[in-house]
Amino acid sequence: MPRRLGNLGLPQSELHRHIAWDIGVRELGDALAEACDAVFIRQTYSRLIVDCNRDPSAPDAMPPVSDGTVVAGNAALTAEERASRTETIHEPYHRSINLELLRRDACGQPSVLVSLHSFTPALTGGSPRPWHVGVLHDGGDPSFAMAFLAALRREPTLVVGDNEPYRMDLVDYTVPRHAYAAHRPYVELEFRQDLLRHKQALQSWVEIVLNSLQAAYDITSTAER
């Protein structure tokens, strides 16, 4: 949390909940990046400050309420306050992604945009979510995401969601911004947070994701030829 914004009026207990951050994604992303020699770009600030997977003009980009918790520091934000968060946190994050993709393009290095997220096993008062992992896809060129989904579904122990527990739609921002117009292959992944808590589980996910990435790459490369 930026020092100048304090804790947005929230106790520490709320900042440890899923409303404040995608639990487990940093560790998973670090491990995946190391395993496949990839670049991992992550946001260091809480999504309660500004959700970088939302259009900054969207009401829930700086939510006044999140999963039943009132976020006092996000109430009645002025246009100037919203613009400040966008300019200092949201836009630099997306600029970093764009510059890395442009660098790779300039080197003739093919890229797949893999967007990592995690979800709570159940929202407050909601039903348990049965999926272990979800594959999100929509516009642009979804062929890589669909091939990844098919590969992941060959894992016999996994419950895999197809655009579950969330749909990739107009709410999403990162993949549409950086993949759609460029027809860049992409996949957005949602992992259930209780399955990311232990080192052994993380390593299992790394192996599963790497295998699925390779399978999807092989399928889509063959299709292109």
N, C-alpha and C positions, 0 to 999 in steps of 0.2 A: 504494500500500500504506500503510495507517495506520502512522505511526511507531512506535506502541506494539507493533505486531506484527512489525516488521522485514520480512524477506522470506520469512517462514514457513519458514526454513531452506533456501531455494532460491537457487541462483546466478542472476545476472542473465540468463544465457543462457536459462534456463527461463522467466523472466518475460517474455521477448520472444516466446515461443511462443503458439500458440492456446489453450493450457490456461489462460492468465492473463487473456485479453481477447479480445473479438470484433474481430479486426483489420479495419480499414477502415470500421467502422460509424460512428464519430464523423464522419469526413469526409463519408461518404455522407449521413448524417442531417442534417448542417449544410447541405449543398448542396440536399437535397430540401426542407428546411424553408424555406430562402430562396426557392427556386423557386416554391413553392406557398403561401407565406405561412402556414406551419403552425407549430405548437408542437412542438419536439423536446425530449423529456425523456430524458436519458441518465444512466446510472450512471457515476460517476467512479472507483469502487473496483473492484479486480480481482474477478473472479468466483471466484477461489480463496479470497477472504475470505468471501464469501457470494454464491451465484449467485441473483440476483434473479428469474430465470425458473424458480425451483424453490420448492416449498413449503419454508419454513425448517426444517420438521421432517424433511424428506427427508434420507437419509444423504449424497446427492451434492450437497446445498446447500452443504456445507463439506467438499469431498472429501478424504479422506486419500490417495487415489491418483487421478491424472488422466492418461489416455493413457499409462500405464506409468510416470509420474513419481510418486515417493513425496513427498507434501507433509507434511514432518515437523511443521510448525506446526499442522496440522489433526488430528494423531493424538491420540486419547483426549481430545477436548474435553469439558469438563464442561458440565453443563446451564446453568450460569451464563455460561460463555464463549459458548455458542451463543446464549443469550438476549441477551447484550450486542451481538453482531454483528447480530442481527435487529432490535433496538430502535434501533440507531444508524445502520444502513445500509439494511437490507432494507425495513423499514416506512416510513421517510421517503421512499424512492423511490416506493413504491406510493401513499403518501399524496399525493405531488405529482401523480401521474397522475390519481388520483381527484378531487382538487380542481380540476384543469384541466377534466376532463370535466364535473363539476358546474357549473362556471362557465359553460361553453359551453351546457349544457342550460338553465341559468337565463336565458340570453340568447336562447333559442330557436334556437341555432346548431347545425345538424346536425353530427355528428362521425363519422368513421371512424377506428377504432383501427388503426394500422399499426405492427406490431412488427418491428423490424429486427434481424437477426442475421447472422453470417457463419460459415462452416465451412471447416475445413482441407481441402485437396485430397485428403489421405489420412491416416488415422490410422496410428500406428506399427505397421508390419507388416501393414497392411490394403491392400486393393485401391484403385486410383485411383477417385475419385468423378467420374463423367462429367458431372454436372449443373452448369450454369452458375449456376442459381438454382433454389430450391425454394419452392413455395407450400404453406404448412401450414394446415390447417383441421380442424375436428372438430365440437364441439357448438355450442350457442347457435344463432345464425342465420348459417350459412356461405354465404349466397347471394352476398354481396359477394366473398368469397374465391374462390368458384367462378367468378364472372364475371371476376375479375382473372386467374385461371388461364387461362381461355379466351382472354382478350385477349393475355396474354403468349405463349401458344402460337402466336399468329399471327406472332410474330417469327421469320423463317426461319432465322436463324443461332444461335438459342438452344436449348440442351438444358435443358428445364424439368422439374423434378421435382414430382410430385403427392404431397405428404407424403413427400418425399425431400429430403435424405438422412436426415431425421428425421420421425417422425410427430408430429402434435400429439395428445397423449393425456394421460393423467393426470400425466405428468411435467411438462408445461407449466404455468405458473402465471399469467403476466401476462394473456394474452388471456382465459383462463377467468375470472379474477377480475374483470376490468374490462369484459368484453363479454357474457358468456353470460347472466347473469341479467337484464341490461338490454336484451337482444336488440339490442345495438349492433352495427352492421356492423363487420367486422374483416378483416384479412388479416395473416398472419405470413410474413415473407420471410427466406429464408436465401440469402446470396450467397457464392460461392466466393471465398476470400480472395485467391488469386493474380490474380483478375480485378478487384480493387479497389486495386491498388498504384499506379496511375498516374493523374494528373489527367485525362487525356483519356478513360481508361476510366471514371472516376467520372462525368464529364459525360455519357457515353453511357448509363450506367445511370440517371442522373437523367431523361434524355429518355424512356427506355423505361418507367421506373416511372410518370412523369407521364402518359404516353399510356395506360398500362394502368389507372391510377387513374381517369382520365376516362372511359375506355370502360366500366369496371366500374360507375362511378357512373351513367352514362347507362343502362346495361342494368337495373340494380336500380331506378332511379327510374322507368323506364317500366313495369317489372313491378308496382311499387306502385300506379301509377295505374290 
